[in-house]
Amino acid sequence: MTEFQRISRHDNLFKERVHDAYKAKGKLLEPSVCSQCGAVYHEGRWQWLPAPENAHTEMCPACHRIHDQYPAGFLSMKGEFFQSHRDEIMHLLHNLEKHERAEHPLKRIIAVENKVGSTEVTTTDIHLARGMGEALHHAYQGELAYHYNPEQNLLRVNWEH
């Protein structure tokens, strides 16, 4: 059974404590370009740059997570307010993801799943899920809870309003 810690949004437990299997085991050859999204690994990080002609091919961690359908972050939203403002809220989340992804190619939404009474957004990065929860709370208040599993570097964010 997976163990999660209930934490407040001000705790500093979002730092990776264990090795993330989706991060490179060693330093990648530079430059490298992602075969899926075209992001370029340059100066030790993934960036949106034109792909150099001599670049090596490597799948970036975000595309790897998307391919495997293995999210790092989960954002679950429910409640009467959410249901009546769903389109507006989803627009906010997609705009936030677009802004984050422009600066950080590894921060992306994997999927949006509508369930009975709730919607779940999965992300390639725990910090994107956390940021989405904070944006919802800032814009609309409501109940916000984080559950972090340090062994799996996995964050579940629950927002209800």
N, C-alpha and C positions, 0 to 999 in steps of 0.2 A: 504494500500500500504506500502511496506517495505521501510524504509528510510535507505540510505547508505550515509556515509561520504566519500568524496574523500580525500585521504591522500597521503602524500609523503612517500617514503620508509624509511625515517629517523624519522618520527613521532613515538611517544611512545604510540600509541593508541591500540596496540595489546594486552594490558593487559585486562583480563576479568573484565568487570564492573558489570555484573549481574551474577546471579547464572546460571550455565550451567546445564540444566536438565539431561544431560548424565553423570554428575559427581555424586558421591555418596552423598546422603542427610546427612549422618553422617559417622562416622568412621566405616569402614568395620571390621568384625572380622578377626583376623590374626591367622594363614595364611588363605587366601582364594585363590582359583584357578579358572580361567575362564573356564567355561564349554565348550567353543568353541575353543579357541586358546591355552589354557594351561598356559597362563601367571599367575604369582603368585603375589598376593598382600601381600607385606612384608615390614615392617618398613615404612608404610605410603605411599607406591607407588607400581605401577605395575612393575614387573621385570620378566625377563626370568630366571627362576630358576627351579630346579627339584621340582615337586609338593610334598609337605610333605604328609604323609599318613593321618594325622588328619585334612587336609585342608577342609574348608567349600567351597561350590560351589557358585559362583557368576559370572554373565556375566560382563566382563570388559566393560568400556565405548566405546572402539573402536569397539568391536564386536557388542555391542548394536546399535551403529550408522550404522554399516554395515548391520545388520539385518533389521533395520528400513529404510534403504536407505535414511538417513538424514545426509548429509555431513556438516562439519563445514567450509571446505575450498573448493573453486572452482578455478581452474587455466584454463583459456581459452587462447589458442594459435592460431594465424593465421598470414597470410602473405605469400608472395612468398618464402622468405627465409625459413620460417618454413616448407612449403610444400615440398621444394626441399631437406630439411635436416631432415625430420620428423623422420626417423628411428634412426638417430644419437641422436637427441634431446630426443626421448622417452627412449633411452638407458640411457642417462644421468639422466633423472628423475627417472627411475626405480632403478638405482644404488644409487642415493641419498636417495630414500625411503628405500632401503635395509639397508643402513648405519644408517639412523635415527631409523628405527624400531629395529635394533639390540640393541641399547641403550635405546630406549623409546618405549615400546610395544604399546603405544596408538597412535603412529604416523604411519598411514598407508594410502595407496591409496585404495579408495573404488571402483572406476570404471574409465575406460577410454572410452570416447564416441567420436567417429568420426562423425562430422557433415559436411555439405557442406561448404568447405572452412576453417574449423577450427576443433580443437580437444579440448575437455574439460576433465580435470582430476579432480575428486572429492576426497577429503581427510577427514580423521577422525579428523583432527587437523588444526587449523588456522595457526599455526607456520610452519607446513610442507608445506602448500600451499605458504606461504610467502617465505620460504627457496627455494622452487622450482623456484619461480619467480626471486629471487635474483641470483640463480645459472644460470638461462637462461641469465639474463642481464649481469652477469659477463663474461660468456663464449662467448656470441654472440652479446651483446649490444641490440639494438632495443628499442621499446617503452614499458615501464613498468608502470602500474597503479594499485593502490590498492583502493578498496572500502570496508570499514568496517562498519558493522552494530553492534554497541555495545549492543543493546537490545537483539539481537539473537545470539551474539557471533559468527558472520558469516563473513567470509572474501572472497571477490572475487578479484582475481588477473588476470589482462589482460596483455598479452604479445603479441606484434606484431612486426614482422620483415620480 
